[in-house]
Amino acid sequence: MNTENNNDNKSTDKLKQADEFSDAAFNAKTNEEKPAKKIKRKATNKQLNHPLHGVKLAYILESLVEYYGWKYLEREVNILCFKHNPTIKVSLKFLRKMDWAREHVEDIYMGMLKEETYQKGLVK
């Protein structure tokens, strides 16, 4: 029976030591200074006046598809996701990965905005 008591004491000693270490680690973490909150950058006037400011890529792509259609985008931007079984989801995934393609689509969108404002000026 003495051996059983010795084994039990050893295991409880190990648990006590583990608790002491965890308490010390917890106290060290709570005594540390909390990191300062990140300050959000505010947009400059130049950024606020840019026509693409606040416009999501999904909205740009949906507008272009509605205005021009997939066939026009296929001709203007030579990428497979516009040619074979085009969908918004797959196109957005590709455009988010490839900066050159996204910039090209944004340029087409800017041209569409200019066309629309020009046409509105003629209607008045």
C-alpha positions in Angstrom: 0.0 0.0 0.0 2.9 2.3 0.6 3.8 2.1 -3.1 0.3 3.2 -4.1 0.4 6.2 -1.9 3.8 7.2 -3.3 2.6 7.0 -6.8 -0.5 9.0 -6.0 1.6 11.7 -4.3 3.9 11.9 -7.3 1.0 12.5 -9.7 -0.5 15.1 -7.4 2.8 16.8 -7.1 3.1 17.0 -10.9 -0.4 18.5 -11.1 0.5 21.1 -8.5 3.6 22.1 -10.4 1.6 22.3 -13.6 -1.0 24.6 -11.9 1.8 26.8 -10.6 3.2 27.2 -14.0 -0.1 27.9 -15.6 -1.0 30.5 -12.9 2.4 32.2 -13.4 1.8 32.3 -17.2 -1.7 33.7 -16.7 -0.5 36.4 -14.3 2.3 37.4 -16.7 -0.2 37.7 -19.5 -2.7 39.8 -17.5 0.1 42.1 -16.2 1.3 42.9 -19.8 0.1 46.1 -21.4 -2.7 45.8 -23.8 -1.8 46.7 -27.4 -3.1 50.1 -28.5 -6.1 50.1 -30.8 -5.4 50.6 -34.4 -6.3 54.0 -35.8 -8.3 53.8 -38.9 -7.0 55.8 -41.8 -9.4 58.3 -43.2 -9.8 58.6 -46.9 -8.4 61.8 -48.5 -10.5 64.0 -50.8 -8.7 62.6 -53.8 -9.7 59.1 -52.8 -13.3 60.2 -52.0 -13.7 61.8 -55.4 -12.5 58.8 -57.3 -15.4 57.1 -59.1 -14.3 53.6 -57.9 -14.2 54.6 -54.3 -16.5 52.4 -52.3 -17.7 50.4 -55.3 -17.3 46.7 -54.9 -15.9 44.5 -57.6 -19.1 42.4 -57.7 -21.1 45.5 -58.4 -18.7 46.5 -61.2 -18.9 43.1 -62.9 -22.7 42.9 -62.6 -23.1 46.3 -64.1 -20.8 45.5 -67.0 -22.6 42.2 -67.7 -26.0 44.0 -67.6 -24.8 46.9 -69.8 -22.6 45.1 -72.3 -23.1 41.4 -71.8 -20.6 38.5 -71.6 -19.8 38.5 -75.3 -18.5 42.1 -75.2 -16.4 41.3 -72.1 -15.1 38.2 -73.8 -13.8 40.3 -76.7 -12.4 43.1 -74.6 -10.8 41.1 -71.8 -9.1 38.0 -73.1 -9.7 35.6 -70.1 -11.2 32.1 -70.1 -13.7 32.8 -67.3 -15.5 35.3 -69.7 -15.4 32.9 -72.6 -16.4 29.4 -71.4 -19.5 29.1 -69.2 -19.1 32.6 -67.7 -20.5 33.1 -64.1 -20.1 36.0 -61.7 -18.7 33.8 -59.0 -15.8 32.3 -61.0 -15.1 35.7 -62.7 -14.9 37.5 -59.3 -12.5 34.8 -58.0 -10.2 35.3 -61.0 -10.4 39.1 -61.0 -9.5 39.2 -57.3 -6.4 37.1 -57.9 -5.2 38.7 -61.1 -4.5 42.5 -60.7 -4.0 43.1 -64.5 -7.5 41.6 -65.3 -9.2 43.5 -62.5 -7.6 46.8 -63.7 -8.7 46.1 -67.2 -12.3 45.5 -66.1 -12.2 48.6 -63.9 -11.1 50.6 -67.0 -14.0 49.2 -69.0 -16.3 50.2 -66.1 -14.9 53.8 -66.1 -15.6 53.9 -69.8 -19.1 52.8 -69.2 -19.6 55.5 -66.7 -18.4 58.1 -69.1 -20.7 56.8 -71.8 -23.7 56.9 -69.4 -22.9 60.5 -68.3 -22.5 61.5 -72.0 -25.8 59.9 -72.9 -27.5 61.6 -70.0 -26.1 65.0 -71.2 -27.6 64.4 -74.7 -31.0 63.5 -73.3 -31.4 66.7 -71.3 
